[in-house]
Amino acid sequence: MRPKSGLPKRKALKRKPIFQYGFKVNPTIKNYINPTLIEGYKTEGYINAISLFSGCGGFDLGFLGGFTFLNKKYEALPYKIVHAYDIDEKATQTYALNLSNDVTTVDLTNVDIRSLPPANILLGGFPCHDFSSCGHKKGFQGTRGELYTVMKDYMNIYKPE
């Protein structure tokens, strides 16, 4: 349908955001960012954590602290994420840009859990699409419904606190 002017309808411009730097090197937050995100920072005394199904790192960032959201400052906490894993390559690229280069793109169902590093804390948000009211509601019969077993296996082997 043409507008009233009779001219052809204009298409919206597709613009991609241009990022100058990621979160971990943002100069405006350098005074309160979690020090474990800074390259070369000594992390003695920090509690080690591992992140499974990390996605782009939102859960991990919330866990680490050291950011401001809605004008509220969240202090940096004494945790160090030793490694993060996710199956989505774009998510792990985002994770590397914003949080840490200690991230691997891998299907955790095909990995020997004993090859993962031990940690005191296990973080993870296994995909819940098969359980969501917005999803296909396949539950444990869905392709992602059994992924929680990867976290369970890690807990059985390493017994994180």
RAPEKA-V898079 format. One record per residue. N is the residue number from 0. PHI is phi in whole degrees, 0 to 359 (* if undefined). D_CENTER is the distance of its C-alpha to the mean C-alpha in whole Angstrom. Layout:
N,PHI,D_CENTER ; N,PHI,D_CENTER
//
This chain:
0,*,43 ; 1,272,44 ; 2,292,44 ; 3,300,47 ; 4,289,48 ; 5,88,48 ; 6,284,46 ; 7,297,43 ; 8,294,40 ; 9,277,37 ; 10,274,34 ; 11,291,31 ; 12,284,30 ; 13,263,26 ; 14,247,25 ; 15,261,21 ; 16,294,20 ; 17,250,20 ; 18,257,18 ; 19,280,20 ; 20,199,17 ; 21,273,14 ; 22,303,13 ; 23,292,14 ; 24,242,17 ; 25,288,18 ; 26,293,22 ; 27,284,22 ; 28,243,19 ; 29,298,21 ; 30,278,23 ; 31,226,20 ; 32,293,17 ; 33,298,15 ; 34,300,18 ; 35,292,15 ; 36,275,14 ; 37,272,17 ; 38,303,18 ; 39,82,21 ; 40,288,21 ; 41,284,22 ; 42,247,20 ; 43,296,23 ; 44,88,23 ; 45,271,20 ; 46,271,18 ; 47,282,16 ; 48,224,13 ; 49,237,11 ; 50,240,8 ; 51,255,9 ; 52,55,7 ; 53,285,4 ; 54,60,4 ; 55,272,4 ; 56,104,2 ; 57,299,5 ; 58,296,6 ; 59,294,6 ; 60,297,8 ; 61,298,10 ; 62,291,11 ; 63,285,12 ; 64,73,14 ; 65,86,15 ; 66,205,15 ; 67,241,18 ; 68,219,17 ; 69,51,20 ; 70,63,22 ; 71,247,21 ; 72,270,20 ; 73,253,18 ; 74,297,19 ; 75,291,17 ; 76,255,17 ; 77,277,18 ; 78,238,15 ; 79,230,14 ; 80,275,11 ; 81,286,13 ; 82,196,11 ; 83,230,8 ; 84,224,8 ; 85,204,8 ; 86,272,11 ; 87,271,10 ; 88,295,12 ; 89,294,11 ; 90,294,7 ; 91,289,7 ; 92,295,10 ; 93,295,8 ; 94,301,6 ; 95,296,9 ; 96,293,11 ; 97,261,10 ; 98,241,8 ; 99,203,10 ; 100,279,12 ; 101,277,12 ; 102,221,9 ; 103,230,11 ; 104,271,12 ; 105,201,14 ; 106,274,15 ; 107,293,15 ; 108,286,18 ; 109,255,20 ; 110,247,19 ; 111,287,21 ; 112,301,19 ; 113,293,22 ; 114,277,20 ; 115,279,17 ; 116,288,17 ; 117,287,19 ; 118,208,17 ; 119,284,18 ; 120,230,15 ; 121,252,13 ; 122,253,10 ; 123,179,9 ; 124,228,9 ; 125,298,11 ; 126,302,12 ; 127,250,15 ; 128,304,17 ; 129,287,20 ; 130,252,20 ; 131,288,20 ; 132,292,23 ; 133,272,22 ; 134,269,21 ; 135,277,24 ; 136,58,24 ; 137,275,25 ; 138,61,23 ; 139,289,24 ; 140,274,26 ; 141,283,23 ; 142,294,21 ; 143,251,18 ; 144,294,20 ; 145,259,20 ; 146,293,16 ; 147,299,16 ; 148,295,19 ; 149,297,17 ; 150,293,16 ; 151,297,19 ; 152,296,20 ; 153,299,18 ; 154,296,20 ; 155,293,23 ; 156,278,23 ; 157,262,21 ; 158,50,22 ; 159,295,20 ; 160,296,21
//
